[in-house]
Each structure stands twice: as structure tokens, then as C-alpha cells.
Amino acid sequence: MATLAADKPAAVAPTPEAVVVRFAGDSGDGMQLTGGQFTLSTALAGNDLATFPDFPAEIRAPQGTLFGVSAFQINFGSREINTAGDAPDVLMAMNPAALKVNLDALKPGGLIIADTGEFTKRNLDKAKYDSNPIEDGSLAKWDVLAFDISALTIEAVKEFGLGNKDALRCKNMWTLGLALWMFDRDRQPIVDWLNAKFAKSPEIAGANIAALNAGHAYGETAEISGPLKKLHIDPWPTPPGLYRTITGAEAVSLGLVAGAQLAGLPMFFGGYPITPASAILHHLARLKEFGVTTFQAEDEIAAICAAIGASYAGQLGVTSSSGPGIALKGEAMGLAIITELPLVIVNSQRGGPSTGLPTKTEQSDLYQAVYGRNGDAPLPVIAARSPADVFECAIEACRIAVQYMTPVILLTDGYVANAAEPWKVPDPNSFEPFPVSFQTENNNEGGHVLPYKRDEKGARPWIKPGTPELMHRIGGIEKHDGTGNIDYDPANHQAMTDARKAKIDGIAKELGPQGVTLGEEGGKLAVVGWGSTFGPIRRAVDNCRKKGMDVSHIHFRHVWPLPANSGELLRKYDKVLVPEMNTGQFKTVLRDQLLIDAKPFNKVSGQPFKIAELEAAIEKMLEE
Amino acid sequence: MNDMTPIETTLKDWETDQEVRWCPGCGDYAILKAVQRTLPQLGADPKNTVFVSGIGCSSRFPYYIESYGFHTIHGRAPAFATGIKLANPELDVWLVTGDGDGLSIGGNHLMHVLRRNLNVQIMLFNNEIYGLTKGQYSPTSRIGTKTPSTPIGSVDRPAQPCAFALGSGARFVARGFDVSKNLPEVLKAAHAHQGAAFIEIFQNCIVYNKDVFHDFAAPKGAEDQQLWLADGEPMLFAGGTKGLKFDRDECCLKVVDVVDGDWEAAGVACHDVTNRALAHMLVELPFGEFPMALGVLYDDPRPTFESAVVAEKEQATTGKKADLAELFARGQTWTVGGTAQDPI
């Protein structure tokens, strides 16, 4: 979707609206760090942006191998950016493997910047190249700028007396320096960051800064000849205010903290290390002053059970994981459902089944979230569409959990968790508080307290242990309507099952009507999405509409229960297309719940949708 | 336990209106009464007392105690208790589990609650069988136990609950049995211990594993096979006619005869509840050759998990303000001026 119009970026004029850059190297090359700092400089330059980190599951895969390639893609521009971009305009390839793995994605006529210092016989063999692609003419359809970044880096940091290995570690900063020059960026924020990061080893900071400066200087001198040209992307005209970049993992942490504060509760977070959810545990562990207790449990089951225990004792229990861990938590979710205790469960979805693709993105845990428990065990499911959107979704999850005394699942995915986007820093006072009031009086005058006496929402009272005179017992065995005592009576089980279902179904009534994200309320085609497909769907629908097609975009945040008007809304379109990064799970939910002929469009490659893929699907659907 | 103002209650105050649903003659009844008898003696306050259990016959226990109670899921009671104690360290939490619940499906959680030293009392009712699922052999069943799932006899070696607890890092390990008049004293010692207090309670399952502990836990006539331990006292049994001596050459305990009550002459050793090595020997004594070691086997407190969590949290938050606006704006930010219009 980047709009470098001509074949050669060097010849581009006027300035493009958006550019896609991909940094690719060995998993030990620091590509994610480079990408992160480039993202920061892009944000500071006022561009809109979206990023896509794509890294292997192995921490330090064997050097130079194809499976050890780590990449970071950023799309930035002077207009609204919805995705990390279909195809890079610029590929920074730090070794032959990085070139090979990423070449297919590169736009024809795009620019390859390669470190010839790494294109040795040994590395070419590891990347399974028979001959050196830089020399054999196989890269003819792209512009190639190949030079020995390794040697230039070693030369640049010579004065710091580092060993060869440490000197080469500065290569990523050299590359970043060049990128900063290419896009006319200020180096100072990166220099400040390096000084802060390596405050305890000034020589390492100095070497990295020297490498950064050397890369930048190289751009200036190399500009004279060859394909390298400086590009200035104008800032994106955004609403005024204070901004920062945010990843989904950061946003979910901030949203949970905000949600607990709005509920007036301390938060208890039970977690167990798992990719890509661990980042939430790491963030929250540093926020103790906000009344957050984090507990790294012995396993996924203990993590959710401890969170339920904390909720029982009067805090807001939260747990998070990814698909395999969520599977382990299933039985405990059932207990939270039958004991009707508030709980927020965050699932950062990844490719499955089983261990699947730990570092890749997918939306294939929707069935698990909606249907994946024993017994009739309904709970609300909310899905976040972007890193910034997770913040609001997390607050919403906390609100529903405490107001309805129910566990709530918040679905994000690897893409949302790791990707970054600019975020307008919200005013905490702009959110409506939803303070919790615990039951402290006997609600059954003259008798024993009724822990299952329901309010108008169908929610039971929240009674903390420690409250005088309200002692009672709860548990996972079916309980008597009202007293909560064990009760196997057939009519009672029917009544309690109905009550639990009615409570969750009832949430739909207060959600407000489902709106149309882009387009008209009715027409030939609605493209319906949920979760992180938001960006590509929006851009694809926008592009198709500009071509005159009758298509609208509807994006669901509440995937269970669906907003009350969902069926009525979708029936206003001739056709409904549901693109998903799974084999058609939301499509099934829509068909089941709304009896509409929703058509699937699926992709399960561990990669987000490309805009072009969606545009093609929309065109095909409209032609049929 | 916790330092709280003692409350005056009677046994009746701890009884619920629920009909007890254990089999007639089950050892659980005796344990329930012992606990209900002990709680008033502890000055326990029903509103601050929480019984947490897993799944199994023993885990129905909370329904019969008039306090707060949480009957959770199979094997996970320690994890729920951890959340409860971290959320409110003032609560006095008792865990009720069994040999299947605590050592099979929940073995992992039991290990970690002991290792972390959460300040709770853990009562493991050991009846060497799965009762509620109709009599399959359990991780504490002896080799050769014939059950519906092991019709020819079980072949795997049993777990030893107290050895497991010590190995997991428990700082308090005790033993009692259902009908023992000493059980309340054992429970009181457990409650007095600050930290995870592990109590194995031998419990007679009269339906599926009747009288397996009869040799030392029969209501009458088995006293000679009981070694009731007391800190600083000689380890005597069989009416003081026998005792345990530490054999320095073989580095083990041996049974010796005591003549005319002169235990010193017989070389009988004194119990020391803080001696971890001794505790390891006592929990491993093979019954038959040795009596069953009962009472407080080990008691040597260390700082509790929740106190460490609270202290760390206090330290980390000192001087910090919970300012959401500041939190949201952490990291590098930039300001966009007031002239731009919303492009969407």
C-alpha cells in the first residue's frame, strides 16, 4: 500500500504519501531493537505508522540460518496508516538468509540495502544460495545498494577498543543511522536513548553512537551516486494533543490498570510465562504503586485459580495467556462462571493447534473462547482491533466483569500484542468510573444471607470473606438458586443454567447498537471483521469504495454476546464476507446466532492479511 | 494463622445447617468434629476464617463449617488459597485436600504452596484410596492394592505425604489420625505455626479401604504402635517400654528397649522439632519395624510468602504516586499542535 510510484525510489518525485521499510537480519542482530527505535523516530517526526515485528520462536537460532531470520516492518506516512504494509519499498538485509527469506515480499523496483561483509561463502551456503545473489544478476528487478556494513562499523567504533564481536554488535545502529538519514530524521532521541540504555558502560554507548553517526554520514556521502536518496515524509495531520507509541501488550496493561482503578479495586494478576502474552506480566510487575499484585504461578492453571481466589477475596482477578495456556485454564473458567466471580482473561492468540506457531499471529481461538468449556458455560468475549484499541477493550472487560459478576475473555493476538502505533494519550478523567460496592448487609432479613440473590442485571452480590455475619459457602457443584447450597434438583439446575445464560445474553442489551465502521448501513456487500484484521479490511474497503464499489466495513468488538441489532444490520446487505485468520470461526458464530449466509475468506499463514488479497476477495464477491 | 483478637465461640457456632453427606462411619466425621472443637480453642473468628478445598470426599468439608468456604476444582485448592491470602493476608485460611486431590492431580500446586511458604494450614486426609469416584487406588495406596482399576493389585510405589512435604520445603510437618484424641493438639500446633503447616491425617474409608491404618489407628488397642512426638521429650512408645535411638555408625534411627523407664540408659534420643535431618528420618520410618511417628514432626518457621510479597510491594511503592495521567504518558511522547483537523 505504500505509494512509491516509480520503479526506482531514487527517482521519486513528488514525495510519497507512505513508505514501507523492513529491517531483516539474524535473530541475534538486534533487528527488533532497530525497528523499535526507528518507530520512535518516525513517531517523533509526526508520521502515522503501523509496525509488524516478525521473529522466530528460537531466541538465538543458529547464526545465518533461514529459520533464524528476524524482521521488523514499518509502514509510515503522511496519511492514515492502517497496516504494516503489503510489500516493503526498502529491505535492509543484514545477511544472505535475511535477503532470501524477505525478497519475495519486496515490491518490484524496491531498494535492497545489503551488508556484503556477511555475504561470505559460509553464510551463502547456510542460506542455500548456490551463487552470490548480489553478483549473479538475480536481483535485477530491484535496486541494490550493497556494501560492507560490517567493515564500516568496525572502522567506526575502532577508537572504543572493543573486540571484533562487540564491535559488530553495533552494526544495527549503523544501519539505523543510515535509515535515519534516508528519511530525514533527527538522531538526538536515539543518542539520548543509547546514553540512557548504556549508562553503566559509556564505551558501549559511545561505540553505538559512533556507529549511528557513521551510518548517517555514509548516507550523505553515498547520495552523490547510486540509488540512495533522501526522502522526507510529511507529518500526518492528526488531532492535537499528546502522543506516544504503544504496543498491544502495553495497552492491555494500561487498560487493566485503568479498569481496576475505575472499579475502585486493587488488581491481582496471575500469569505464567508464555509467548506472546508474557509481556503483560512484565509490564504489570512494574506497576505495584497502582495497587497491582503480580503472581508468577507454577503453571497456567494455578495462575487463573489464584486470580479467582483473589477475586473471591475482593480484588479484581486477571490472568493472561495464549491458546495452549487458555486451554489449561478452561476448567477454572467454568468455576468462575458457576461461582459467578469477576475475572478478566486475556488471550494473546497465536498460531495453533498445540504449540503451533508461538510467535506468529492467528485468530483461531474464537471457538475456544466462545464455546470451549464443559457444560453450558457462557461468558462475554471482547476482541481488540489494534494496539490502541486494546486499551479501551481492557477497560470494557473490567467493567463487564465486575458489573455482571462474570469472567470475561479479551482476545488480542500476536500482531496486536507486538505491533506499535501512535496513541493519543487519554485523559484519565474522561472515563466513567464504575465503582464496585461489596455486599455488607444481610440481604435476607431474619435468615441466612443469599449469595445468589440476583440484581436487575442478573448478577449476584459480591461478598468478601471478612464481612461479619455473611459467612457462606460457594463452589463448583450446582447450587441452590438463592442460598448457594449444593442442590442437584432437576428444576433447580434448569433454573440456574437459564439464569447464567440470561445474565450473559442480557449484556447485549446495554452494549449499544453495532455500527458501520466505513460505508453505508445497507448495500451490496458488508465485509465483517473482528480483532486485528481491522487495519487491512478498512484499507481494502476504503480502496474498493474509491474505485466505486458498493461495499462497507463492519467491525465487531463484542463477539459474544453480539450487539442486539447485529442480525438486523447485516440483513441490510445482499452479501456478507467475513475475512478471518482462521478457517471461518466468526463466520460460524454469525451463521449460528443470526441465521445469515455469511461467507468466509480465510488465511492461516501466521501472517496478517495483505490489503491486495482482501481487495481481490471483495471484487470477486461483488462479481459473483 | 494470624494474630487476631480471639473470639469466643462454641463448637455449635461452627456447624452449618447443611446435612453432612459422608458415608456413615467415615473418618471424616471425626476430623470435622475435631476441627469444630479446635476452632473455639484457637479463638478463631468465623468471619475471618476461610476453608478452601479441591475435589473429593474430604473436599466437601467447607460446606460443614460455618465460616467462609470455597469448594474449588480438583487439586487446585493451594492456588486459590494463594490468591486469597495475597489479596487479604488477614484471613485465616485452612486447606482441605486428600491423597488423590493433593498428591496426584494437585501435586504440583501442593509442592509450590509449601515451597513458597504461604501462611495456611493444609490438612491432607489420607485414606489411600479414591473414595468419591468409587474406590480406585490412589498415589498413597500400598503396592498390591486391589481396586476396580487394579484388579490384580497395584504395582506402583506409593508416595509418602510427609516426605513429599519436607522435600518440597515445608517448614511444618505433622501427623494425626481421624479418631485420635490428640488431633486437636496437632491442629493447634499447625495453626500456631506462621507459614505453610502441613498435616497428614490418616482417615479411615470404611467403604473402599476399611481399616488400612488399623494397626496404629484403631480406636482402641493400637497405642503401642503410636510414637507421639513432643519437642524436647524422649521419643518413647509402647507405654515407655521402647524408644528410638540414633545409631551414629549407621546414621539411622533404631528401636531400643527401655528398662524400668530409664530411657537415658537405653540411649533414647529426644525429639527436636527444628532438626530437619531428624524429621526426614521420622517421616520415612517403615511402619511395622517401627511405630508410626505422630504429632509435630517438624516445626521451624521462616518468613511467609505473603509477608514477603507485601513487604516488597511496600518498598516498591514508597514515594511513588499512582497517577494514571503520568502512567499513560510514560516513555517518549510528542505533541501535535492545534491546527490539524481529524483526517478520518
Interface residues (C-beta under 8 A of the other chain):
Chain A: L40 A43 L44 G46 R79 E80 P189 P235 W236 P237 T238 P239 P240 G241 L242 Y243 R244 T245 L254 V257 A258 Q261 P266 F268 G270 L287 K288 E289 F290 G291 T293 F295 A297 E298 D299 I301 A302 A303 C305 A306 A307 I308 G309 A310 S311 Y312 A313 G314 Q315 G317 E331 A332 G334 L335 T339 V425 P426 D427 P428 H448 K464 P465 G466 T467 P468 E469 L470 M471 H472 R473 I474 G475 G476 I477 N485 I486
Chain B: T16 D17 Q18 P46 K47 N48 V50 V52 I55 P62 Y63 E66 S67 Y68 G69 F70 H71 T72 I73 H74 R76 P78 A79 F80 A81 T82 G83 I84 L86 A87 N88 E90 L91 N108 H109 M111 H112 V309 K313 A316 T317 K320 K321 A322 L324 A325 L327 F328 A329 R330 G331 Q332 T333 W334 T335 V336 G337 G338 T339 A340 Q341 D342 P343 I344
